[in-house]
Amino acid sequence: MRSSLAVCLGGLLLLTGCASTTDSPTPTATVTVTATAPPSAVSFDPQTSGKVLADRIMARAKPKTPGTTISAVECKNFPDIKVSTHTDCQMIVNGAKRGYQATFTQRDGHYEIKAQDLTW
C-alpha cells in the first residue's frame, strides 16, 4: 500500500507540475508619441510681401507702454527676404502716423523694426 500511495502521489505531483496555467494575458502598454509638425514652407511673393509683413507686425505688436494702440500697419512690397535687406513700413501709433524700417536680421525671415522718418 505504501508503494502504491507513493506512486499515486508521485503521479499527482507530475500532473500538477506539468499542468498548464491559464493566466490572463498581460495588457500591453500604450505608447503615445507626439511629433512636432514639420516646418511649413514660406511661399514668398514679392507682389504681396509688404502686406504679409504688415500682418505679422500687427499680430505681434506688443507696445512697451500700457495704453498704446497700434493700427493701420502698412509695409512696402520688397523683392527678397535675405539678411540685411529692409523695407519701409508705417503705422498709426496712438492716432499719429509713424515711419519704421523693417530690417531682416541674421536669420532669413526674422526682422527688427526701427523708427525712421515717414517715407510715403
C-alpha positions in Angstrom: 0.0 0.0 0.0 2.8 2.3 0.7 4.3 1.8 -2.7 1.0 2.4 -4.4 0.5 5.6 -2.3 4.0 6.8 -3.2 3.3 6.1 -6.9 0.0 7.9 -6.7 1.5 11.0 -5.0 4.4 11.0 -7.5 2.0 10.8 -10.4 -0.1 13.6 -8.9 2.9 15.8 -8.5 3.9 15.1 -12.0 0.5 16.0 -13.3 0.2 19.2 -11.4 3.8 20.2 -12.3 3.1 19.8 -16.0 -0.4 21.3 -15.9 -0.7 24.5 -17.9 -1.8 27.6 -16.1 -4.4 29.9 -17.7 -3.2 33.3 -16.6 -4.8 36.2 -18.2 -2.6 37.9 -20.8 -0.6 40.8 -19.6 -2.1 44.0 -21.0 0.2 45.7 -23.5 1.3 49.3 -22.6 0.0 52.0 -24.9 2.7 54.3 -26.1 1.8 57.8 -27.3 4.3 59.7 -29.4 3.8 63.3 -30.1 5.7 64.6 -33.2 6.1 68.2 -34.0 4.8 69.3 -37.3 7.4 69.8 -40.0 8.1 73.5 -40.6 5.8 74.9 -43.2 7.4 76.3 -46.3 7.0 80.0 -46.6 5.9 80.9 -50.1 7.4 84.3 -50.9 5.6 86.6 -53.3 7.2 89.9 -53.9 3.9 91.4 -55.0 2.2 90.8 -51.6 5.3 90.7 -49.4 4.5 94.1 -47.7 1.0 93.0 -46.8 2.2 89.7 -45.3 4.9 91.6 -43.3 2.4 94.2 -42.1 0.0 91.5 -41.0 2.8 89.8 -39.0 3.9 93.0 -37.4 0.3 93.8 -36.4 -0.2 90.3 -35.0 3.0 90.5 -32.9 2.9 94.2 -31.9 3.4 94.5 -28.1 3.7 98.1 -27.1 6.1 98.8 -24.2 3.9 101.5 -22.8 0.5 100.4 -21.4 -2.4 102.1 -23.2 -0.5 102.4 -26.5 -2.6 101.5 -29.5 -1.2 100.4 -32.9 -3.3 100.2 -36.0 -3.2 100.5 -39.8 0.2 98.8 -40.3 1.5 99.1 -43.9 4.8 98.0 -45.5 6.1 98.5 -49.0 6.5 95.3 -51.0 10.1 94.0 -51.2 11.7 91.7 -53.7 13.6 89.4 -51.3 13.9 88.2 -47.7 17.6 88.0 -47.4 19.8 89.0 -44.4 20.4 92.8 -44.3 17.7 93.7 -46.8 15.0 96.1 -45.5 11.7 97.7 -46.3 9.8 100.7 -45.2 6.7 100.5 -43.0 4.3 102.9 -41.4 1.7 102.5 -38.8 -0.6 104.6 -36.7 0.5 104.8 -33.0 -1.9 106.5 -30.7 -3.5 108.3 -33.6 -0.3 109.6 -35.2 1.3 108.1 -38.3 4.8 106.9 -37.7 7.5 105.6 -40.0 9.6 102.4 -39.4 12.1 100.4 -41.2 12.0 96.6 -41.0 15.5 95.1 -41.5 15.9 91.3 -41.9 18.4 90.1 -39.4 20.9 87.3 -39.2 18.3 84.6 -39.8 16.3 84.6 -43.0 12.7 85.7 -42.4 13.4 87.4 -39.0 13.4 91.1 -38.7 13.8 94.1 -36.4 11.9 97.3 -36.6 13.5 100.8 -36.0 11.8 104.2 -36.1 12.5 106.4 -39.1 11.0 109.4 -40.8 8.0 108.7 -42.9 8.9 107.7 -46.4 5.5 108.0 -48.1 
